[in-house]
Amino acid sequence: MDPIDQFDHYAVPIGHDRTPYATYEDIRDWGVRENRQLAWSQKYGGFWVVFGYDAANDILQDHARFSNRYSTFPAKCR
Protein backbone atom coordinates (compact mmCIF):
# COMPACT_ATOMS: atom_id res chain seq x y z
CA MET A 1 0.00 0.00 0.00
CA ASP A 2 1.19 3.50 -0.84
CA PRO A 3 1.38 5.44 2.47
CA ILE A 4 1.47 8.72 0.57
CA ASP A 5 -1.91 8.29 -1.13
CA GLN A 6 -3.73 10.10 1.69
CA PHE A 7 -0.75 11.92 3.22
CA ASP A 8 -1.80 15.19 4.86
CA HIS A 9 1.13 17.54 5.40
CA TYR A 10 -1.07 19.76 7.57
CA ALA A 11 -1.87 16.93 9.98
CA VAL A 12 1.35 14.97 10.39
CA PRO A 13 1.20 12.70 13.46
CA ILE A 14 3.38 13.86 16.33
CA GLY A 15 5.47 11.10 17.91
CA HIS A 16 6.43 10.41 21.50
CA ASP A 17 9.31 12.88 21.10
CA ARG A 18 6.74 15.60 20.25
CA THR A 19 8.02 15.92 16.66
CA PRO A 20 6.79 14.59 13.28
CA TYR A 21 10.21 13.12 12.46
CA ALA A 22 9.17 9.45 12.82
CA THR A 23 6.44 9.95 10.20
CA TYR A 24 8.86 11.59 7.78
CA GLU A 25 11.41 8.83 8.37
CA ASP A 26 8.73 6.21 7.63
CA ILE A 27 7.91 7.98 4.35
CA ARG A 28 11.57 8.19 3.40
CA ASP A 29 12.16 4.52 4.28
CA TRP A 30 9.13 3.49 2.21
CA GLY A 31 10.53 5.44 -0.75
CA VAL A 32 13.89 3.71 -0.41
CA ARG A 33 12.25 0.26 -0.27
CA GLU A 34 10.08 1.08 -3.30
CA ASN A 35 12.93 2.84 -5.14
CA ARG A 36 10.86 6.02 -5.44
CA GLN A 37 11.56 9.69 -4.75
CA LEU A 38 8.13 11.13 -5.57
CA ALA A 39 4.56 10.15 -4.77
CA TRP A 40 1.12 11.68 -5.25
CA SER A 41 -1.23 12.45 -2.35
CA GLN A 42 -4.96 12.73 -3.04
CA LYS A 43 -5.51 15.20 -0.18
CA TYR A 44 -6.60 18.78 -0.97
CA GLY A 45 -7.12 18.03 -4.64
CA GLY A 46 -3.74 16.35 -4.99
CA PHE A 47 -0.10 17.30 -4.62
CA TRP A 48 3.32 15.78 -5.09
CA VAL A 49 5.30 14.59 -2.09
CA VAL A 50 9.05 14.71 -2.69
CA PHE A 51 11.20 12.62 -0.38
CA GLY A 52 14.35 11.83 -2.34
CA TYR A 53 17.43 14.03 -2.36
CA ASP A 54 18.02 13.81 -6.12
CA ALA A 55 14.38 14.63 -6.95
CA ALA A 56 14.29 17.51 -4.45
CA ASN A 57 17.55 18.91 -5.80
CA ASP A 58 16.31 18.73 -9.41
CA ILE A 59 13.00 20.39 -8.52
CA LEU A 60 14.61 23.18 -6.52
CA GLN A 61 16.80 24.06 -9.50
CA ASP A 62 14.09 23.87 -12.18
CA HIS A 63 12.33 27.24 -11.87
CA ALA A 64 10.74 26.93 -15.29
CA ARG A 65 8.61 23.89 -14.35
CA PHE A 66 8.33 24.17 -10.58
CA SER A 67 7.07 27.28 -8.85
CA ASN A 68 5.08 28.34 -5.81
CA ARG A 69 3.40 31.10 -7.84
CA TYR A 70 0.03 29.36 -7.70
CA SER A 71 0.27 27.79 -4.25
CA THR A 72 -2.99 27.45 -2.40
CA PHE A 73 -3.84 26.52 1.17
CA PRO A 74 -6.89 24.58 2.29
CA ALA A 75 -9.57 26.68 3.97
CA LYS A 76 -9.00 24.94 7.30
CA CYS A 77 -5.40 26.23 7.34
CA ARG A 78 -6.08 29.89 6.64
C-alpha positions as CSV (number, residue, x, y, z in Angstrom):
1,M,0.0,0.0,0.0
2,D,1.2,3.5,-0.8
3,P,1.4,5.4,2.5
4,I,1.5,8.7,0.6
5,D,-1.9,8.3,-1.1
6,Q,-3.7,10.1,1.7
7,F,-0.7,11.9,3.2
8,D,-1.8,15.2,4.9
9,H,1.1,17.5,5.4
10,Y,-1.1,19.8,7.6
11,A,-1.9,16.9,10.0
12,V,1.3,15.0,10.4
13,P,1.2,12.7,13.5
14,I,3.4,13.9,16.3
15,G,5.5,11.1,17.9
16,H,6.4,10.4,21.5
17,D,9.3,12.9,21.1
18,R,6.7,15.6,20.2
19,T,8.0,15.9,16.7
20,P,6.8,14.6,13.3
21,Y,10.2,13.1,12.5
22,A,9.2,9.5,12.8
23,T,6.4,9.9,10.2
24,Y,8.9,11.6,7.8
25,E,11.4,8.8,8.4
26,D,8.7,6.2,7.6
27,I,7.9,8.0,4.4
28,R,11.6,8.2,3.4
29,D,12.2,4.5,4.3
30,W,9.1,3.5,2.2
31,G,10.5,5.4,-0.8
32,V,13.9,3.7,-0.4
33,R,12.2,0.3,-0.3
34,E,10.1,1.1,-3.3
35,N,12.9,2.8,-5.1
36,R,10.9,6.0,-5.4
37,Q,11.6,9.7,-4.7
38,L,8.1,11.1,-5.6
39,A,4.6,10.2,-4.8
40,W,1.1,11.7,-5.2
41,S,-1.2,12.5,-2.4
42,Q,-5.0,12.7,-3.0
43,K,-5.5,15.2,-0.2
44,Y,-6.6,18.8,-1.0
45,G,-7.1,18.0,-4.6
46,G,-3.7,16.3,-5.0
47,F,-0.1,17.3,-4.6
48,W,3.3,15.8,-5.1
49,V,5.3,14.6,-2.1
50,V,9.1,14.7,-2.7
51,F,11.2,12.6,-0.4
52,G,14.3,11.8,-2.3
53,Y,17.4,14.0,-2.4
54,D,18.0,13.8,-6.1
55,A,14.4,14.6,-7.0
56,A,14.3,17.5,-4.5
57,N,17.5,18.9,-5.8
58,D,16.3,18.7,-9.4
59,I,13.0,20.4,-8.5
60,L,14.6,23.2,-6.5
61,Q,16.8,24.1,-9.5
62,D,14.1,23.9,-12.2
63,H,12.3,27.2,-11.9
64,A,10.7,26.9,-15.3
65,R,8.6,23.9,-14.4
66,F,8.3,24.2,-10.6
67,S,7.1,27.3,-8.8
68,N,5.1,28.3,-5.8
69,R,3.4,31.1,-7.8
70,Y,0.0,29.4,-7.7
71,S,0.3,27.8,-4.2
72,T,-3.0,27.4,-2.4
73,F,-3.8,26.5,1.2
74,P,-6.9,24.6,2.3
75,A,-9.6,26.7,4.0
76,K,-9.0,24.9,7.3
77,C,-5.4,26.2,7.3
78,R,-6.1,29.9,6.6
